[in-house]
Amino acid sequence: MMPDNTETTTTVEIEWSYTPPTYFEEPITLERDGYTIQIREGKIKATMPGSRLDSQEGLREVITNELDNYFLGAQPFRNARFKISGGAINRYYPDGRKDTTIVIQSGTFKMTGGRVDLVYTDSNGIVQDTRKERIKKTQRLAELANQYAPRNVTAKAVLKSYDAAINDSANELVHLFEVWETLAKTFGSEADARNSLGISNAKRSRLGQLANDEPLRQGRHRGKHPGGLRNATTDELDEARSIARKMIGAFLEYLEKQHS
């Protein structure tokens, strides 16, 4: 049903929740075309005039997809399974009335990994804050993912591979190596992918070693190791994640340069 004229001055808030609530380390505000998104402590709120929601059919689903891409982009830094739920629409009228449309969903999450943050002065006398730098890089990758995942199949594929690594820990190294396989296929060869993205052969080789050669239960060629398998260490998994994260970031930055 089309809104009547009194609804042109209404305010709409679309609300989601997400887990884990610590997925981002500080509140985030995203300014978009005709609406503002606030992400904080497990809650997401998109605020807009009622006319903005009414003018675009399926806008809630569009924003939900946008959020999914944004969270996927942050995931290589967060190393956590996430779940976005809800999407309730609250419409506020000038006379104080409120209408709510509720969406019910459910899900689970799993946290992995950990870190120690440092603030220190480097050899050049410059103060380095690892937490601030990580937050900055996280938001940069999330914004690039939000921009390019909807329109570039490779961008979406490598983000989904990282997501699969988080959600399927028994095969984590398999999924992380898929990131490189996808990029090499996109560029036509490993050499072209390395040169275009600035990926060193040492990093690519190390990811391949962890995923393919070491006798790890999370790896690919488990039948090649008659002497038995072992679980990957925390350091080995962190190293593989870091390499895959850099590959994803390099590709998204490459797309940004191509479109600038």
ZADO-1210 file (C-alpha; in nm, 4 decimals, padded with zeros to 6 digits):
<atoms>
<atom x="00.0000" y="00.0000" z="00.0000" code="MET" pos="1"/>
<atom x="00.1383" y="00.3403" z="-00.0969" code="MET" pos="2"/>
<atom x="00.1905" y="00.5802" z="00.1946" code="PRO" pos="3"/>
<atom x="-00.0405" y="00.8790" z="00.2303" code="ASP" pos="4"/>
<atom x="00.0897" y="01.2337" z="00.2269" code="ASN" pos="5"/>
<atom x="00.1320" y="01.2469" z="00.6046" code="THR" pos="6"/>
<atom x="00.4054" y="00.9822" z="00.5793" code="GLU" pos="7"/>
<atom x="00.6395" y="01.2027" z="00.3781" code="THR" pos="8"/>
<atom x="00.7613" y="01.3553" z="00.7052" code="THR" pos="9"/>
<atom x="00.8037" y="01.0276" z="00.8921" code="THR" pos="10"/>
<atom x="01.1375" y="00.8946" z="01.0077" code="THR" pos="11"/>
<atom x="01.2313" y="00.5314" z="00.9520" code="VAL" pos="12"/>
<atom x="01.4825" y="00.3250" z="01.1468" code="GLU" pos="13"/>
<atom x="01.5735" y="-00.0249" z="01.0290" code="ILE" pos="14"/>
<atom x="01.7352" y="-00.2286" z="01.3044" code="GLU" pos="15"/>
<atom x="01.9489" y="-00.5408" z="01.2947" code="TRP" pos="16"/>
<atom x="02.1574" y="-00.7169" z="01.5548" code="SER" pos="17"/>
<atom x="02.4870" y="-00.8937" z="01.4979" code="TYR" pos="18"/>
<atom x="02.7064" y="-01.1392" z="01.6785" code="THR" pos="19"/>
<atom x="02.9600" y="-01.1279" z="01.8195" code="PRO" pos="20"/>
<atom x="02.8939" y="-00.7774" z="01.9564" code="PRO" pos="21"/>
<atom x="03.2721" y="-00.7187" z="01.9677" code="THR" pos="22"/>
<atom x="03.3095" y="-00.7844" z="01.5940" code="TYR" pos="23"/>
<atom x="03.4156" y="-00.4219" z="01.5486" code="PHE" pos="24"/>
<atom x="03.6415" y="-00.2524" z="01.7992" code="GLU" pos="25"/>
<atom x="03.4759" y="00.0873" z="01.7923" code="GLU" pos="26"/>
<atom x="03.1464" y="00.2409" z="01.6772" code="PRO" pos="27"/>
<atom x="03.1120" y="00.2895" z="01.3016" code="ILE" pos="28"/>
<atom x="02.9001" y="00.5420" z="01.1127" code="THR" pos="29"/>
<atom x="02.8476" y="00.4979" z="00.7390" code="LEU" pos="30"/>
<atom x="02.6964" y="00.7800" z="00.5331" code="GLU" pos="31"/>
<atom x="02.5096" y="00.6435" z="00.2327" code="ARG" pos="32"/>
<atom x="02.2750" y="00.7799" z="-00.0341" code="ASP" pos="33"/>
<atom x="01.9791" y="00.9064" z="00.1659" code="GLY" pos="34"/>
<atom x="02.0447" y="00.7121" z="00.4853" code="TYR" pos="35"/>
<atom x="02.2960" y="00.6702" z="00.7648" code="THR" pos="36"/>
<atom x="02.4090" y="00.3378" z="00.9133" code="ILE" pos="37"/>
<atom x="02.5362" y="00.3121" z="01.2700" code="GLN" pos="38"/>
<atom x="02.7124" y="-00.0062" z="01.3853" code="ILE" pos="39"/>
<atom x="02.7830" y="-00.0408" z="01.7551" code="ARG" pos="40"/>
<atom x="02.8039" y="-00.3109" z="02.0240" code="GLU" pos="41"/>
<atom x="02.5964" y="-00.5732" z="01.8461" code="GLY" pos="42"/>
<atom x="02.3354" y="-00.3317" z="01.7072" code="LYS" pos="43"/>
<atom x="02.2918" y="-00.1823" z="01.3597" code="ILE" pos="44"/>
<atom x="02.0587" y="00.1045" z="01.2802" code="LYS" pos="45"/>
<atom x="01.9873" y="00.2570" z="00.9393" code="ALA" pos="46"/>
<atom x="01.8102" y="00.5921" z="00.9701" code="THR" pos="47"/>
<atom x="01.6342" y="00.7721" z="00.6851" code="MET" pos="48"/>
<atom x="01.3274" y="00.9776" z="00.5941" code="PRO" pos="49"/>
<atom x="01.0206" y="00.7626" z="00.5351" code="GLY" pos="50"/>
<atom x="01.0134" y="00.8853" z="00.1772" code="SER" pos="51"/>
<atom x="01.3563" y="00.7279" z="00.1152" code="ARG" pos="52"/>
<atom x="01.2342" y="00.3829" z="00.2132" code="LEU" pos="53"/>
<atom x="00.9112" y="00.4256" z="00.0167" code="ASP" pos="54"/>
<atom x="01.0892" y="00.5360" z="-00.3000" code="SER" pos="55"/>
<atom x="01.2940" y="00.2170" z="-00.3432" code="GLN" pos="56"/>
<atom x="01.1338" y="-00.1240" z="-00.3315" code="GLU" pos="57"/>
<atom x="01.3411" y="-00.3784" z="-00.1420" code="GLY" pos="58"/>
<atom x="01.5681" y="-00.1181" z="00.0194" code="LEU" pos="59"/>
<atom x="01.5872" y="-00.3165" z="00.3438" code="ARG" pos="60"/>
<atom x="01.7232" y="-00.6168" z="00.1510" code="GLU" pos="61"/>
<atom x="01.9685" y="-00.3906" z="-00.0342" code="VAL" pos="62"/>
<atom x="02.1047" y="-00.2579" z="00.2945" code="ILE" pos="63"/>
<atom x="02.1159" y="-00.6082" z="00.4437" code="THR" pos="64"/>
<atom x="02.3311" y="-00.7224" z="00.1504" code="ASN" pos="65"/>
<atom x="02.5470" y="-00.4129" z="00.1912" code="GLU" pos="66"/>
<atom x="02.6017" y="-00.4985" z="00.5570" code="LEU" pos="67"/>
<atom x="02.6903" y="-00.8568" z="00.4712" code="ASP" pos="68"/>
<atom x="02.9567" y="-00.7363" z="00.2279" code="ASN" pos="69"/>
<atom x="03.0897" y="-00.4868" z="00.4818" code="TYR" pos="70"/>
<atom x="03.1204" y="-00.7559" z="00.7492" code="PHE" pos="71"/>
<atom x="03.2808" y="-00.9948" z="00.5001" code="LEU" pos="72"/>
<atom x="03.5371" y="-00.7291" z="00.4204" code="GLY" pos="73"/>
<atom x="03.6220" y="-00.6877" z="00.7885" code="ALA" pos="74"/>
<atom x="03.6386" y="-01.0631" z="00.8517" code="GLN" pos="75"/>
<atom x="04.0016" y="-01.1185" z="00.7431" code="PRO" pos="76"/>
<atom x="04.1014" y="-00.8848" z="01.0270" code="PHE" pos="77"/>
<atom x="03.8408" y="-00.9990" z="01.2775" code="ARG" pos="78"/>
<atom x="03.8861" y="-01.3750" z="01.2242" code="ASN" pos="79"/>
<atom x="03.5417" y="-01.4428" z="01.3636" code="ALA" pos="80"/>
<atom x="03.2219" y="-01.5961" z="01.2382" code="ARG" pos="81"/>
<atom x="02.9474" y="-01.3354" z="01.2269" code="PHE" pos="82"/>
<atom x="02.5701" y="-01.3389" z="01.2024" code="LYS" pos="83"/>
<atom x="02.3458" y="-01.0469" z="01.1092" code="ILE" pos="84"/>
<atom x="01.9844" y="-01.0884" z="01.2190" code="SER" pos="85"/>
<atom x="01.6629" y="-00.8935" z="01.2130" code="GLY" pos="86"/>
<atom x="01.5837" y="-00.5981" z="00.9943" code="GLY" pos="87"/>
<atom x="01.2854" y="-00.4630" z="01.1875" code="ALA" pos="88"/>
<atom x="01.1419" y="-00.1452" z="01.0332" code="ILE" pos="89"/>
<atom x="01.0287" y="00.1230" z="01.2769" code="ASN" pos="90"/>
<atom x="00.8351" y="00.4139" z="01.1293" code="ARG" pos="91"/>
<atom x="00.7908" y="00.7202" z="01.3508" code="TYR" pos="92"/>
<atom x="00.5123" y="00.9702" z="01.2769" code="TYR" pos="93"/>
<atom x="00.5043" y="01.3411" z="01.3658" code="PRO" pos="94"/>
<atom x="00.2150" y="01.2826" z="01.6063" code="ASP" pos="95"/>
<atom x="00.4194" y="01.0294" z="01.8079" code="GLY" pos="96"/>
<atom x="00.2745" y="00.7119" z="01.6580" code="ARG" pos="97"/>
<atom x="00.5065" y="00.4243" z="01.5746" code="LYS" pos="98"/>
<atom x="00.4629" y="00.1288" z="01.3380" code="ASP" pos="99"/>
<atom x="00.6978" y="-00.1696" z="01.3492" code="THR" pos="100"/>
<atom x="00.7513" y="-00.4496" z="01.0979" code="THR" pos="101"/>
<atom x="00.9511" y="-00.7340" z="01.2539" code="ILE" pos="102"/>
<atom x="01.1784" y="-00.9905" z="01.0880" code="VAL" pos="103"/>
<atom x="01.2698" y="-01.2958" z="01.2978" code="ILE" pos="104"/>
<atom x="01.5916" y="-01.4880" z="01.2371" code="GLN" pos="105"/>
<atom x="01.8348" y="-01.6915" z="01.4454" code="SER" pos="106"/>
<atom x="02.1918" y="-01.8074" z="01.4272" code="GLY" pos="107"/>
<atom x="02.5131" y="-01.8952" z="01.6084" code="THR" pos="108"/>
<atom x="02.8688" y="-01.7684" z="01.6031" code="PHE" pos="109"/>
<atom x="03.2167" y="-01.8800" z="01.6921" code="LYS" pos="110"/>
<atom x="03.5156" y="-01.6688" z="01.7941" code="MET" pos="111"/>
<atom x="03.8650" y="-01.7739" z="01.6884" code="THR" pos="112"/>
<atom x="04.2102" y="-01.6404" z="01.7536" code="GLY" pos="113"/>
<atom x="04.3412" y="-01.3615" z="01.9733" code="GLY" pos="114"/>
<atom x="04.5881" y="-01.0722" z="01.9734" code="ARG" pos="115"/>
<atom x="04.8007" y="-00.8441" z="02.1886" code="VAL" pos="116"/>
<atom x="04.7881" y="-00.4702" z="02.1107" code="ASP" pos="117"/>
<atom x="05.0886" y="-00.2431" z="02.1474" code="LEU" pos="118"/>
<atom x="05.1531" y="00.1291" z="02.1562" code="VAL" pos="119"/>
<atom x="05.5215" y="00.2043" z="02.1023" code="TYR" pos="120"/>
<atom x="05.7692" y="00.4476" z="01.9485" code="THR" pos="121"/>
<atom x="05.9575" y="00.3116" z="01.6475" code="ASP" pos="122"/>
<atom x="06.3199" y="00.3795" z="01.5513" code="SER" pos="123"/>
<atom x="06.2144" y="00.6998" z="01.3723" code="ASN" pos="124"/>
<atom x="06.0460" y="00.8398" z="01.6815" code="GLY" pos="125"/>
<atom x="05.6952" y="00.7814" z="01.5455" code="ILE" pos="126"/>
<atom x="05.4311" y="00.6483" z="01.7846" code="VAL" pos="127"/>
<atom x="05.2757" y="00.3263" z="01.6557" code="GLN" pos="128"/>
<atom x="04.9401" y="00.2042" z="01.7836" code="ASP" pos="129"/>
<atom x="04.8632" y="-00.1474" z="01.6601" code="THR" pos="130"/>
<atom x="04.4968" y="-00.1274" z="01.7617" code="ARG" pos="131"/>
<atom x="04.4368" y="00.1995" z="01.5732" code="LYS" pos="132"/>
<atom x="04.6172" y="00.0687" z="01.2684" code="GLU" pos="133"/>
<atom x="04.4163" y="-00.2533" z="01.2692" code="ARG" pos="134"/>
<atom x="04.0882" y="-00.0625" z="01.3003" code="ILE" pos="135"/>
<atom x="04.1887" y="00.1625" z="01.0111" code="LYS" pos="136"/>
<atom x="04.2798" y="-00.1346" z="00.7906" code="LYS" pos="137"/>
<atom x="03.9648" y="-00.3220" z="00.8905" code="THR" pos="138"/>
<atom x="03.7379" y="-00.0356" z="00.7899" code="GLN" pos="139"/>
<atom x="03.9279" y="00.0186" z="00.4652" code="ARG" pos="140"/>
<atom x="03.8903" y="-00.3461" z="00.3653" code="LEU" pos="141"/>
<atom x="03.5251" y="-00.3472" z="00.4691" code="ALA" pos="142"/>
<atom x="03.4480" y="-00.0409" z="00.2563" code="GLU" pos="143"/>
<atom x="03.6251" y="-00.1873" z="-00.0468" code="LEU" pos="144"/>
<atom x="03.4418" y="-00.5170" z="-00.0018" code="ALA" pos="145"/>
<atom x="03.1101" y="-00.3359" z="00.0203" code="ASN" pos="146"/>
<atom x="03.1915" y="-00.1500" z="-00.3010" code="GLN" pos="147"/>
<atom x="03.3243" y="-00.4331" z="-00.5175" code="TYR" pos="148"/>
<atom x="03.1778" y="-00.7618" z="-00.3903" code="ALA" pos="149"/>
<atom x="02.8340" y="-00.6902" z="-00.5432" code="PRO" pos="150"/>
<atom x="02.9796" y="-00.6329" z="-00.8919" code="ARG" pos="151"/>
<atom x="03.2965" y="-00.8389" z="-00.9143" code="ASN" pos="152"/>
<atom x="03.2720" y="-01.2185" z="-00.8973" code="VAL" pos="153"/>
<atom x="03.6341" y="-01.2624" z="-00.7912" code="THR" pos="154"/>
<atom x="03.6013" y="-01.0164" z="-00.5047" code="ALA" pos="155"/>
<atom x="03.2940" y="-01.1974" z="-00.3802" code="LYS" pos="156"/>
<atom x="03.4586" y="-01.5381" z="-00.4251" code="ALA" pos="157"/>
<atom x="03.7729" y="-01.4608" z="-00.2232" code="VAL" pos="158"/>
<atom x="03.5684" y="-01.3055" z="00.0581" code="LEU" pos="159"/>
<atom x="03.3438" y="-01.6112" z="00.0639" code="LYS" pos="160"/>
<atom x="03.6502" y="-01.8383" z="00.0765" code="SER" pos="161"/>
<atom x="03.7733" y="-01.6567" z="00.3850" code="TYR" pos="162"/>
<atom x="03.4265" y="-01.6799" z="00.5343" code="ASP" pos="163"/>
<atom x="03.4293" y="-02.0546" z="00.4650" code="ALA" pos="164"/>
<atom x="03.7673" y="-02.0844" z="00.6381" code="ALA" pos="165"/>
<atom x="03.6210" y="-01.9282" z="00.9510" code="ILE" pos="166"/>
<atom x="03.3061" y="-02.1391" z="00.9422" code="ASN" pos="167"/>
<atom x="03.4715" y="-02.4707" z="00.8470" code="ASP" pos="168"/>
<atom x="03.7752" y="-02.4853" z="01.0743" code="SER" pos="169"/>
<atom x="03.8416" y="-02.8528" z="00.9945" code="ALA" pos="170"/>
<atom x="03.9294" y="-02.7449" z="00.6381" code="ASN" pos="171"/>
<atom x="04.0536" y="-02.3941" z="00.7091" code="GLU" pos="172"/>
<atom x="04.3746" y="-02.4163" z="00.5074" code="LEU" pos="173"/>
<atom x="04.1842" y="-02.5612" z="00.2120" code="VAL" pos="174"/>
<atom x="03.9610" y="-02.2548" z="00.1993" code="HIS" pos="175"/>
<atom x="04.2440" y="-02.0072" z="00.2569" code="LEU" pos="176"/>
<atom x="04.4375" y="-02.1519" z="-00.0358" code="PHE" pos="177"/>
<atom x="04.1236" y="-02.1131" z="-00.2493" code="GLU" pos="178"/>
<atom x="04.1821" y="-01.7384" z="-00.2194" code="VAL" pos="179"/>
<atom x="04.5084" y="-01.7708" z="-00.4111" code="TRP" pos="180"/>
<atom x="04.3691" y="-02.0224" z="-00.6588" code="GLU" pos="181"/>
<atom x="04.0852" y="-01.7862" z="-00.7450" code="THR" pos="182"/>
<atom x="04.3203" y="-01.4918" z="-00.7941" code="LEU" pos="183"/>
<atom x="04.5617" y="-01.6922" z="-01.0103" code="ALA" pos="184"/>
<atom x="04.2722" y="-01.8084" z="-01.2276" code="LYS" pos="185"/>
<atom x="04.1408" y="-01.4534" z="-01.2616" code="THR" pos="186"/>
<atom x="04.4738" y="-01.3170" z="-01.3810" code="PHE" pos="187"/>
<atom x="04.5473" y="-01.6183" z="-01.6004" code="GLY" pos="188"/>
<atom x="04.8622" y="-01.7354" z="-01.4224" code="SER" pos="189"/>
<atom x="05.0314" y="-01.7255" z="-01.0840" code="GLU" pos="190"/>
<atom x="05.3054" y="-01.4975" z="-01.2161" code="ALA" pos="191"/>
<atom x="05.0583" y="-01.2439" z="-01.3514" code="ASP" pos="192"/>
<atom x="04.8625" y="-01.2516" z="-01.0251" code="ALA" pos="193"/>
<atom x="05.1789" y="-01.1966" z="-00.8193" code="ARG" pos="194"/>
<atom x="05.3002" y="-00.9124" z="-01.0394" code="ASN" pos="195"/>
<atom x="04.9623" y="-00.7379" z="-01.0608" code="SER" pos="196"/>
<atom x="04.8937" y="-00.7583" z="-00.6896" code="LEU" pos="197"/>
<atom x="05.2456" y="-00.7222" z="-00.5513" code="GLY" pos="198"/>
<atom x="05.2360" y="-01.0633" z="-00.3825" code="ILE" pos="199"/>
<atom x="05.5819" y="-01.2018" z="-00.3152" code="SER" pos="200"/>
<atom x="05.6632" y="-01.5523" z="-00.4295" code="ASN" pos="201"/>
<atom x="05.7776" y="-01.6274" z="-00.0749" code="ALA" pos="202"/>
<atom x="05.4317" y="-01.5479" z="00.0671" code="LYS" pos="203"/>
<atom x="05.2526" y="-01.7473" z="-00.2015" code="ARG" pos="204"/>
<atom x="05.4872" y="-02.0406" z="-00.1508" code="SER" pos="205"/>
<atom x="05.4416" y="-02.0334" z="00.2247" code="ARG" pos="206"/>
<atom x="05.0631" y="-02.0459" z="00.1939" code="LEU" pos="207"/>
<atom x="05.0994" y="-02.3371" z="-00.0479" code="GLY" pos="208"/>
<atom x="05.3358" y="-02.5134" z="00.1899" code="GLN" pos="209"/>
<atom x="05.0916" y="-02.4860" z="00.4784" code="LEU" pos="210"/>
<atom x="04.7894" y="-02.5874" z="00.2713" code="ALA" pos="211"/>
<atom x="04.9472" y="-02.8555" z="00.0530" code="ASN" pos="212"/>
<atom x="05.2755" y="-02.9872" z="00.1884" code="ASP" pos="213"/>
<atom x="05.2745" y="-02.9864" z="00.5663" code="GLU" pos="214"/>
<atom x="05.1077" y="-03.2902" z="00.7330" code="PRO" pos="215"/>
<atom x="04.8205" y="-03.0828" z="00.8711" code="LEU" pos="216"/>
<atom x="04.4658" y="-03.2016" z="00.9325" code="ARG" pos="217"/>
<atom x="04.3312" y="-02.8683" z="00.8111" code="GLN" pos="218"/>
<atom x="04.5223" y="-02.8986" z="00.4813" code="GLY" pos="219"/>
<atom x="04.4414" y="-03.0366" z="00.1384" code="ARG" pos="220"/>
<atom x="04.6507" y="-03.3458" z="00.0633" code="HIS" pos="221"/>
<atom x="04.6017" y="-03.5506" z="00.3766" code="ARG" pos="222"/>
<atom x="04.6534" y="-03.8822" z="00.1993" code="GLY" pos="223"/>
<atom x="05.0110" y="-03.7871" z="00.1061" code="LYS" pos="224"/>
<atom x="05.1349" y="-03.8228" z="00.4627" code="HIS" pos="225"/>
<atom x="05.1522" y="-04.1908" z="00.5645" code="PRO" pos="226"/>
<atom x="05.3414" y="-04.0910" z="00.8780" code="GLY" pos="227"/>
<atom x="05.0296" y="-03.9303" z="01.0210" code="GLY" pos="228"/>
<atom x="04.8786" y="-03.5874" z="01.0542" code="LEU" pos="229"/>
<atom x="04.8854" y="-03.3202" z="01.3205" code="ARG" pos="230"/>
<atom x="04.6749" y="-03.0146" z="01.3906" code="ASN" pos="231"/>
<atom x="04.8097" y="-02.6873" z="01.2628" code="ALA" pos="232"/>
<atom x="04.9535" y="-02.4691" z="01.5365" code="THR" pos="233"/>
<atom x="04.7993" y="-02.1341" z="01.6239" code="THR" pos="234"/>
<atom x="05.1000" y="-01.9597" z="01.4696" code="ASP" pos="235"/>
<atom x="05.0638" y="-02.1557" z="01.1458" code="GLU" pos="236"/>
<atom x="04.6950" y="-02.0716" z="01.1161" code="LEU" pos="237"/>
<atom x="04.7588" y="-01.7063" z="01.1969" code="ASP" pos="238"/>
<atom x="05.0306" y="-01.6960" z="00.9329" code="GLU" pos="239"/>
<atom x="04.8047" y="-01.8492" z="00.6677" code="ALA" pos="240"/>
<atom x="04.5225" y="-01.6096" z="00.7569" code="ARG" pos="241"/>
<atom x="04.7563" y="-01.3131" z="00.7362" code="SER" pos="242"/>
<atom x="04.8776" y="-01.4123" z="00.3894" code="ILE" pos="243"/>
<atom x="04.5235" y="-01.4709" z="00.2612" code="ALA" pos="244"/>
<atom x="04.4108" y="-01.1404" z="00.4131" code="ARG" pos="245"/>
<atom x="04.6893" y="-00.9533" z="00.2352" code="LYS" pos="246"/>
<atom x="04.5960" y="-01.1211" z="-00.0920" code="MET" pos="247"/>
<atom x="04.2329" y="-01.0178" z="-00.0542" code="ILE" pos="248"/>
<atom x="04.3301" y="-00.6628" z="00.0372" code="GLY" pos="249"/>
<atom x="04.5715" y="-00.6403" z="-00.2553" code="ALA" pos="250"/>
<atom x="04.3018" y="-00.7494" z="-00.4995" code="PHE" pos="251"/>
<atom x="04.0428" y="-00.5047" z="-00.3662" code="LEU" pos="252"/>
<atom x="04.2986" y="-00.2217" z="-00.3820" code="GLU" pos="253"/>
<atom x="04.3799" y="-00.3326" z="-00.7378" code="TYR" pos="254"/>
<atom x="04.0110" y="-00.2985" z="-00.8298" code="LEU" pos="255"/>
<atom x="04.0032" y="00.0460" z="-00.6681" code="GLU" pos="256"/>
<atom x="04.2986" y="00.1593" z="-00.8799" code="LYS" pos="257"/>
<atom x="04.1372" y="00.0216" z="-01.1959" code="GLN" pos="258"/>
<atom x="03.8240" y="00.2277" z="-01.1291" code="HIS" pos="259"/>
<atom x="03.9957" y="00.5487" z="-01.0193" code="SER" pos="260"/>
</atoms>
